């Protein structure tokens, strides 16, 4: 009972905060909708966000319900929720946040956020770039999408670490108790079918998270390096993208370091909370980079027919590099 009383206000506060967030979204939405102030093209997005928020509450109760009953005590003689439902709850929360953040970025950057009109600044910027610059920007955008997706997968794998209390085992780094891959511990014959080990076996769950976390940090750092130091970077990337890539590489490495510190210190609450918050920062940085590169999105490139102006091609891509960079820089500054 004493242990429950210790976490009671965390649980109660979490529920009240969730409801308060719902009201903070629904009330202004209703007000602006009645006054016709919702920007064109955003009404369905508002409906989606409201639905996702409501669904998140239902998923939260579904998760809590999995911890009710004496059969949920397990070997530790304590109530535990299903790690699968915990991962679903966290994944839904991060998905809602991601859509909300993307929507916010778009509204802040109106009218540049729409690509319906061929005269938009996004298309002006795309047309001012040489083919080599467009090619580099498209690769960077694809890499940013990949890193952001990998970050999301890593976040969900972290939920399984928390759900299985896997952070309190193998508290060494980089090896797991003197082994790179603790093969003998990663397959429990009692878990049938065998794929359950990937989600319920302490050793495999933690190893998966280690590999995913390291892969995210390395890929983010590689994307930052290749994106910023490529010869076409100066012509292809806006100042917003440059800052976003720099931030993404830095916070990804910092998040990995924070994860290692959390593991080595046997998951103290403060470090664990900071580590979870860090994952949100990495995800936000990735979304920012992808959103900032809408000028080479498939929608924009299709509308301009993947063509660039003759003057931009000759000046940026050819020998007149100084003049070409000036043209592209001016266009970039107009985008935001």
BELBEL-V867900 format. One record per residue. N is the residue number from 1. RES is the residue in three letters. PHI is phi in whole degrees, 0 to 359 (none if undefined). OMEGA is omega in whole degrees, 0 to 359 (999 if undefined). NEAR is the number of other C-alpha atoms within 10 Angstrom. Layout:
N/RES/PHI/OMEGA/NEAR + N/RES/PHI/OMEGA/NEAR
This chain:
1/UNK/none/179/5 + 2/UNK/298/180/7 + 3/UNK/293/178/7 + 4/UNK/292/179/9 + 5/UNK/299/180/9 + 6/UNK/296/183/10 + 7/UNK/259/186/11 + 8/UNK/302/184/12 + 9/UNK/289/171/11 + 10/UNK/297/181/11 + 11/UNK/295/180/12 + 12/UNK/297/180/10 + 13/UNK/297/180/12 + 14/UNK/296/180/12 + 15/UNK/293/181/14 + 16/UNK/295/179/12 + 17/UNK/296/178/12 + 18/UNK/299/179/16 + 19/UNK/292/179/14 + 20/UNK/296/178/12 + 21/UNK/298/178/11 + 22/UNK/300/179/15 + 23/UNK/293/180/12 + 24/UNK/296/176/11 + 25/UNK/273/188/14 + 26/UNK/292/184/16 + 27/UNK/296/178/11 + 28/UNK/296/179/11 + 29/UNK/299/180/18 + 30/UNK/298/181/13 + 31/UNK/296/182/12 + 32/UNK/291/178/12 + 33/UNK/294/180/14 + 34/UNK/294/180/10 + 35/UNK/269/178/9 + 36/UNK/67/184/10 + 37/UNK/261/178/10 + 38/UNK/288/181/16 + 39/UNK/300/178/12 + 40/UNK/305/178/9 + 41/UNK/90/184/9 + 42/UNK/252/181/13 + 43/UNK/299/179/12 + 44/UNK/294/178/10 + 45/UNK/296/178/13 + 46/UNK/297/178/20 + 47/UNK/297/179/13 + 48/UNK/298/181/15 + 49/UNK/297/179/19 + 50/UNK/296/179/17 + 51/UNK/295/179/12 + 52/UNK/296/178/18 + 53/UNK/296/177/23 + 54/UNK/295/178/14 + 55/UNK/296/179/16 + 56/UNK/300/177/21 + 57/UNK/296/178/18 + 58/UNK/293/178/13 + 59/UNK/295/178/19 + 60/UNK/298/178/19 + 61/UNK/293/177/14 + 62/UNK/301/178/17 + 63/UNK/292/181/20 + 64/UNK/299/181/16 + 65/UNK/300/181/13 + 66/UNK/291/179/18 + 67/UNK/263/181/16 + 68/UNK/274/178/13 + 69/UNK/109/182/10 + 70/UNK/293/182/10 + 71/UNK/287/180/12 + 72/UNK/265/182/16 + 73/UNK/284/178/14 + 74/UNK/67/184/10 + 75/UNK/289/185/6 + 76/UNK/271/179/8 + 77/UNK/58/178/10 + 78/UNK/220/181/11 + 79/UNK/288/179/15 + 80/UNK/222/176/19 + 81/UNK/276/179/18 + 82/UNK/293/178/20 + 83/UNK/297/177/20 + 84/UNK/294/180/17 + 85/UNK/287/175/21 + 86/UNK/297/178/22 + 87/UNK/295/178/21 + 88/UNK/295/180/20 + 89/UNK/295/179/24 + 90/UNK/293/180/18 + 91/UNK/298/178/19 + 92/UNK/294/179/20 + 93/UNK/296/181/18 + 94/UNK/290/178/18 + 95/UNK/294/178/17 + 96/UNK/298/179/19 + 97/UNK/299/182/18 + 98/UNK/297/179/17 + 99/UNK/294/179/17 + 100/UNK/297/181/16 + 101/UNK/294/179/16 + 102/UNK/299/179/15 + 103/UNK/296/179/17 + 104/UNK/298/177/11 + 105/UNK/301/181/16 + 106/UNK/295/181/17 + 107/UNK/294/179/16 + 108/UNK/295/186/11 + 109/UNK/249/173/13 + 110/UNK/295/4/11 + 111/UNK/270/183/15 + 112/UNK/292/185/19 + 113/UNK/286/181/21 + 114/UNK/267/180/18 + 115/UNK/244/183/19 + 116/UNK/280/184/11 + 117/UNK/260/183/12 + 118/UNK/296/181/13 + 119/UNK/267/181/9 + 120/UNK/294/182/16 + 121/UNK/293/177/22 + 122/UNK/299/181/27 + 123/UNK/287/176/24 + 124/UNK/300/179/20 + 125/UNK/294/180/23 + 126/UNK/300/181/28 + 127/UNK/291/182/26 + 128/UNK/280/184/29 + 129/UNK/269/175/31 + 130/UNK/284/179/27 + 131/UNK/298/180/19 + 132/UNK/293/179/17 + 133/UNK/292/178/23 + 134/UNK/298/180/23 + 135/UNK/298/179/15 + 136/UNK/294/181/22 + 137/UNK/297/179/26 + 138/UNK/296/179/19 + 139/UNK/295/179/16 + 140/UNK/296/179/26 + 141/UNK/298/177/25 + 142/UNK/298/177/16 + 143/UNK/296/180/21 + 144/UNK/294/177/27 + 145/UNK/297/180/17 + 146/UNK/296/180/18 + 147/UNK/295/179/26 + 148/UNK/295/177/24 + 149/UNK/296/178/16 + 150/UNK/296/177/19 + 151/UNK/299/180/25 + 152/UNK/298/178/21 + 153/UNK/296/179/16 + 154/UNK/297/178/21 + 155/UNK/300/180/23 + 156/UNK/295/178/20 + 157/UNK/295/176/23 + 158/UNK/295/177/26 + 159/UNK/296/177/24 + 160/UNK/289/174/28 + 161/UNK/298/180/26 + 162/UNK/293/183/18 + 163/UNK/295/179/22 + 164/UNK/259/183/21 + 165/UNK/55/186/17 + 166/UNK/285/180/23 + 167/UNK/287/180/25 + 168/UNK/265/176/18 + 169/UNK/231/178/16 + 170/UNK/52/184/20 + 171/UNK/274/176/19 + 172/UNK/226/179/16 + 173/UNK/209/9/15 + 174/UNK/275/181/11 + 175/UNK/273/176/13 + 176/UNK/256/184/16 + 177/UNK/53/177/13 + 178/UNK/69/178/11 + 179/UNK/230/175/12 + 180/UNK/289/178/11 + 181/UNK/227/181/14 + 182/UNK/285/188/16 + 183/UNK/303/183/10 + 184/UNK/295/182/8 + 185/UNK/266/189/12 + 186/UNK/275/178/18 + 187/UNK/236/176/18 + 188/UNK/263/182/16 + 189/UNK/298/180/9 + 190/UNK/280/178/9 + 191/UNK/270/182/12 + 192/UNK/233/358/9 + 193/UNK/290/191/8 + 194/UNK/296/183/11 + 195/UNK/295/179/11 + 196/UNK/299/179/15 + 197/UNK/299/181/20 + 198/UNK/293/184/18 + 199/UNK/240/185/20 + 200/UNK/232/180/22 + 201/UNK/272/186/21 + 202/UNK/305/183/25 + 203/UNK/295/182/25 + 204/UNK/289/179/23 + 205/UNK/299/180/26 + 206/UNK/291/179/27 + 207/UNK/297/178/22 + 208/UNK/301/182/19 + 209/UNK/293/177/22 + 210/UNK/299/182/20 + 211/UNK/294/180/11 + 212/UNK/295/180/19 + 213/UNK/296/178/27 + 214/UNK/295/179/19 + 215/UNK/297/179/17 + 216/UNK/296/181/27 + 217/UNK/296/182/25 + 218/UNK/294/181/17 + 219/UNK/293/178/20 + 220/UNK/294/179/30 + 221/UNK/293/178/22 + 222/UNK/295/179/14 + 223/UNK/298/179/24 + 224/UNK/298/182/23 + 225/UNK/293/182/14 + 226/UNK/293/181/16 + 227/UNK/289/186/26 + 228/UNK/273/186/20 + 229/UNK/257/175/11 + 230/UNK/289/180/11 + 231/UNK/305/182/13 + 232/UNK/271/187/19 + 233/UNK/300/184/18 + 234/UNK/297/180/17 + 235/UNK/272/190/25 + 236/UNK/266/189/34 + 237/UNK/250/176/26 + 238/UNK/284/176/24 + 239/UNK/302/179/15 + 240/UNK/296/180/18 + 241/UNK/294/180/22 + 242/UNK/300/179/19 + 243/UNK/295/180/16 + 244/UNK/296/178/21 + 245/UNK/296/179/26 + 246/UNK/299/179/20 + 247/UNK/296/182/20 + 248/UNK/301/180/29 + 249/UNK/297/182/23 + 250/UNK/291/183/17 + 251/UNK/288/179/20 + 252/UNK/294/178/28 + 253/UNK/293/178/20 + 254/UNK/297/179/16 + 255/UNK/295/177/24 + 256/UNK/296/179/21 + 257/UNK/297/179/16 + 258/UNK/294/177/18 + 259/UNK/296/179/25 + 260/UNK/296/179/19 + 261/UNK/298/179/19 + 262/UNK/297/180/22 + 263/UNK/294/184/21 + 264/UNK/294/181/17 + 265/UNK/261/176/15 + 266/UNK/61/170/16 + 267/UNK/54/171/22 + 268/UNK/292/187/14 + 269/UNK/301/181/10 + 270/UNK/299/179/9 + 271/UNK/293/180/17 + 272/UNK/298/179/20 + 273/UNK/294/178/12 + 274/UNK/295/179/15 + 275/UNK/294/178/23 + 276/UNK/293/177/16 + 277/UNK/296/178/13 + 278/UNK/298/178/19 + 279/UNK/296/178/23 + 280/UNK/292/179/19 + 281/UNK/294/179/17 + 282/UNK/297/179/27 + 283/UNK/299/180/24 + 284/UNK/297/179/20 + 285/UNK/296/178/24 + 286/UNK/296/179/28 + 287/UNK/297/179/23 + 288/UNK/298/180/23 + 289/UNK/297/181/24 + 290/UNK/298/180/24 + 291/UNK/295/181/22 + 292/UNK/289/181/25 + 293/UNK/253/178/21 + 294/UNK/295/181/21 + 295/UNK/291/173/28 + 296/UNK/239/176/26 + 297/UNK/288/180/19 + 298/UNK/304/181/11 + 299/UNK/298/181/13 + 300/UNK/294/183/21 + 301/UNK/294/177/20 + 302/UNK/294/184/11 + 303/UNK/290/178/14 + 304/UNK/264/176/14 + 305/UNK/67/180/10 + 306/UNK/54/180/14 + 307/UNK/250/176/16 + 308/UNK/242/182/20 + 309/UNK/293/181/13 + 310/UNK/298/182/11 + 311/UNK/293/180/15 + 312/UNK/292/180/20 + 313/UNK/295/183/20 + 314/UNK/288/185/15 + 315/UNK/273/182/21 + 316/UNK/278/185/26 + 317/UNK/276/184/19 + 318/UNK/264/186/11 + 319/UNK/283/182/10 + 320/UNK/278/187/12 + 321/UNK/299/184/14 + 322/UNK/297/180/10 + 323/UNK/294/181/14 + 324/UNK/297/180/22 + 325/UNK/297/179/20 + 326/UNK/297/179/14 + 327/UNK/299/181/19 + 328/UNK/295/182/26 + 329/UNK/297/179/20 + 330/UNK/298/179/12 + 331/UNK/295/181/21 + 332/UNK/298/182/24 + 333/UNK/294/182/13 + 334/UNK/279/188/13 + 335/UNK/292/183/20 + 336/UNK/243/999/17
